[in-house]
Amino acid sequence: MSGGTERREEVVRIVLGALESLNEELDESARVNIGPTTPLFGPDAQLDSLSLVSVIVDVETALTIQWNLPISLTDDRAMSREISPFDDVATLTDYILELLQEISPEQPPVTAH
């Protein structure tokens, strides 16, 4: 398995983990269906704005711990994109991988799972 594939799998695990944590806080009837195509923002999203912020903060925290790098997902660059990096799990994963590549092209995660 290549380093890029491992990195992608780790980022997906972090994003899905943040959604799972959110679900633990929600009533059963309000829980989000979790998967790689889960909409995070927009008309099809199951998240309200507060839930999206919670997921983003959880993801940023986990990424910072995992790679020992400060990562901000809500900068001007993210907000000015034609396609929002918060559309769904896949677009968020791609955006995170792009940021990680710029910040630390070769650095593996700090901890292994």
C-alpha positions in Angstrom: 0.0 0.0 0.0 1.4 3.4 -1.0 2.0 6.3 1.5 -0.7 8.3 -0.4 -3.2 5.6 0.0 -2.4 5.2 3.7 -2.6 8.9 4.2 -6.0 9.0 2.4 -7.3 6.1 4.6 -6.2 7.9 7.7 -7.9 11.2 6.8 -11.1 9.4 5.9 -10.9 7.6 9.3 -10.5 10.9 11.0 -13.4 12.6 9.2 -15.7 9.6 9.7 -14.7 9.4 13.4 -15.7 13.0 13.8 -19.1 12.2 12.3 -19.4 9.2 14.6 -18.6 11.4 17.6 -21.3 13.8 16.5 -23.8 10.9 16.2 -23.1 9.9 19.8 -24.3 13.4 20.9 -27.5 13.4 18.8 -30.8 11.7 19.4 -31.2 8.5 17.4 -33.7 10.2 15.1 -31.3 13.0 14.3 -28.2 10.9 13.6 -26.3 11.2 10.3 -25.8 8.4 7.9 -22.1 8.0 7.8 -20.0 7.1 4.7 -17.6 8.5 2.1 -20.4 10.4 0.3 -22.1 11.8 3.4 -23.2 15.4 2.5 -21.8 17.9 5.0 -22.9 21.2 3.6 -25.6 22.3 1.2 -29.2 21.3 0.4 -28.6 17.6 0.9 -26.7 17.9 4.1 -28.0 16.2 7.3 -25.9 18.5 9.4 -27.0 21.9 10.8 -24.4 24.7 10.9 -23.5 24.1 14.5 -23.0 20.3 13.9 -20.8 21.1 10.9 -18.6 23.5 13.0 -18.3 20.7 15.6 -17.2 18.2 13.0 -14.7 20.6 11.5 -13.2 21.4 14.9 -12.9 17.7 15.8 -11.3 17.0 12.4 -8.8 19.9 12.8 -7.9 18.7 16.3 -7.4 15.1 15.2 -5.3 16.1 12.2 -3.1 18.3 14.4 -2.6 15.5 16.8 -2.1 12.9 14.1 0.5 14.8 12.0 1.8 17.1 14.7 1.0 20.1 12.4 -1.4 22.9 12.9 -4.1 22.6 10.3 -6.9 25.1 9.7 -9.7 24.0 7.4 -11.7 27.2 7.4 -9.4 29.7 6.0 -10.1 32.2 3.1 -8.9 29.7 0.6 -11.4 27.1 1.6 -14.2 29.6 1.6 -13.4 31.0 -1.8 -13.4 27.8 -3.7 -16.0 27.2 -6.4 -16.7 23.8 -5.0 -16.8 23.9 -1.2 -14.4 21.5 0.5 -17.3 20.9 2.9 -19.7 19.5 0.3 -19.2 15.9 1.5 -16.8 13.5 3.1 -14.9 13.0 -0.2 -14.4 16.7 -1.0 -13.3 17.4 2.6 -10.8 14.4 2.4 -9.4 15.7 -0.9 -9.0 19.2 0.6 -7.2 17.9 3.7 -4.9 15.8 1.6 -4.1 18.9 -0.5 -3.2 20.8 2.6 -1.2 18.0 4.1 0.8 17.7 0.8 1.6 21.4 0.9 2.5 21.5 4.6 4.3 18.2 4.8 4.6 16.2 1.6 6.3 13.1 3.1 5.5 13.2 6.8 3.6 10.1 7.9 1.1 10.2 10.8 2.6 10.5 14.3 0.7 7.5 15.5 -0.1 4.2 13.7 -3.4 2.5 14.0 
